[in-house]
Amino acid sequence: MTDKYKYTDEELIARFQKGDENAYTELVKRYRDRLMTFVYRFVSDMEQAEDIVQDALVKVYTHKHYYKEVAKFSTWVYTIAGNLAKTELRKRKRRQTSSLSTLGLDDKDYDLPSVELETGEHIQGEYTEKKIQEAIQLLPLHFRTVIILRDIQELSYDEISNIVSVPLGTVKSRINRARLQLQEALKEYK
Amino acid sequence: MDRYQFEGYISDYIENSLSIAKRKEFEQFLAENPESKVMVESVRSTMSQLKHLPAVKTSDDFMVKLQERVAKQRDFVPVQQDNRRPLIFGFTPLTAGMMSLVVLAIVFVGYELMPSGSNPMAIPPQITTNNVMPTPVNTTQMQSVNTESVLADAQEDSSLIEEELQQISPELESKINYVRTQ
């Protein structure tokens, strides 16, 4: 590939389906951090999030021929990652580990990603992020998915509707309710 | 507009996706309910905080680990493809075999149940009026049981003969008398 930045995601996956492994590498580079942000915000565990992202990208590799050009590549890969993340959370629940939602807000420890800020802002920023992450974990899974995709990943309503396989109106309603719940949970920290 | 509707329209208002008429109605509700403005601003602030959360990055050895996993999968995939079995009329070989056995069993049972003259087992035995006495299955066992009944029958038979003789003897007697007189 002479200039990989010329290719859209859909062109890259088409090249990969024909056997161009460099196209797969480029797709991984484009999506690894985006998927990591999405999955981490969903499961709130760095190690687990990275495993899930790896699983998702391995699935892209082994199931490349399952992708059809009808949908966007991003829709497909987010769907895979989202399903794997939900499965992992269900397994976690079945293993009867303490659910984050059953603990008090101050009882949780998080691996926070490093944030490059000024010292004073750094502490404040870390605190705010911790509280926001805690509040996200209080949301039910179907609210959590859509609000992460909309307000953190900044995907369109249409794309979110395709990813979660739910009508557009339902997606909007869930996002609205999730925002109301979040702002309620974050009120006391403001 | 009531409180429930107002909350339902908050996101649309913030994202400027309300129709003009609905927007006017929403803003009128805001004017009449000052505390609702606080809620709108709170939601707007939450959205902004989410948007500005730092991105999360994968670890430095992410690509190395991924390539190792992909290399394993690359070796594994062809073996899985060879294990696919061809379908028989859309069924797996096991299912097709079991269905064949069921069909054969139905055919066999149906053949056995068909009425046939040469097959005494197929036709249930008919009871005739001449068959008064049951056929003994085991002669030794039935012998002692039948002794009394045989004697009783013999006695019955002899009485029948006497009755017949009595019926015949008046005629014979008259003939004898006729001959004598001649």
Boltz contact constraints between the chains, C-beta under 6 A:
constraints:
  - contact:
      token1: [A, 32]
      token2: [B, 58]
      max_distance: 6.0
  - contact:
      token1: [A, 33]
      token2: [B, 57]
      max_distance: 6.0
  - contact:
      token1: [A, 36]
      token2: [B, 56]
      max_distance: 6.0
  - contact:
      token1: [A, 36]
      token2: [B, 58]
      max_distance: 6.0
  - contact:
      token1: [A, 37]
      token2: [B, 55]
      max_distance: 6.0
  - contact:
      token1: [A, 37]
      token2: [B, 56]
      max_distance: 6.0
  - contact:
      token1: [A, 40]
      token2: [B, 56]
      max_distance: 6.0
  - contact:
      token1: [A, 50]
      token2: [B, 58]
      max_distance: 6.0
  - contact:
      token1: [A, 54]
      token2: [B, 66]
      max_distance: 6.0
  - contact:
      token1: [A, 57]
      token2: [B, 66]
      max_distance: 6.0
  - contact:
      token1: [A, 58]
      token2: [B, 69]
      max_distance: 6.0
  - contact:
      token1: [A, 61]
      token2: [B, 70]
      max_distance: 6.0
  - contact:
      token1: [A, 62]
      token2: [B, 73]
      max_distance: 6.0
  - contact:
      token1: [A, 113]
      token2: [B, 54]
      max_distance: 6.0
  - contact:
      token1: [A, 113]
      token2: [B, 56]
      max_distance: 6.0
  - contact:
      token1: [A, 115]
      token2: [B, 54]
      max_distance: 6.0
  - contact:
      token1: [A, 132]
      token2: [B, 49]
      max_distance: 6.0
  - contact:
      token1: [A, 151]
      token2: [B, 47]
      max_distance: 6.0
  - contact:
      token1: [A, 151]
      token2: [B, 50]
      max_distance: 6.0
  - contact:
      token1: [A, 151]
      token2: [B, 51]
      max_distance: 6.0
  - contact:
      token1: [A, 152]
      token2: [B, 50]
      max_distance: 6.0
  - contact:
      token1: [A, 152]
      token2: [B, 53]
      max_distance: 6.0
  - contact:
      token1: [A, 176]
      token2: [B, 11]
      max_distance: 6.0
  - contact:
      token1: [A, 179]
      token2: [B, 43]
      max_distance: 6.0
  - contact:
      token1: [A, 179]
      token2: [B, 46]
      max_distance: 6.0
  - contact:
      token1: [A, 182]
      token2: [B, 46]
      max_distance: 6.0
  - contact:
      token1: [A, 183]
      token2: [B, 42]
      max_distance: 6.0
  - contact:
      token1: [A, 183]
      token2: [B, 43]
      max_distance: 6.0
  - contact:
      token1: [A, 183]
      token2: [B, 46]
      max_distance: 6.0
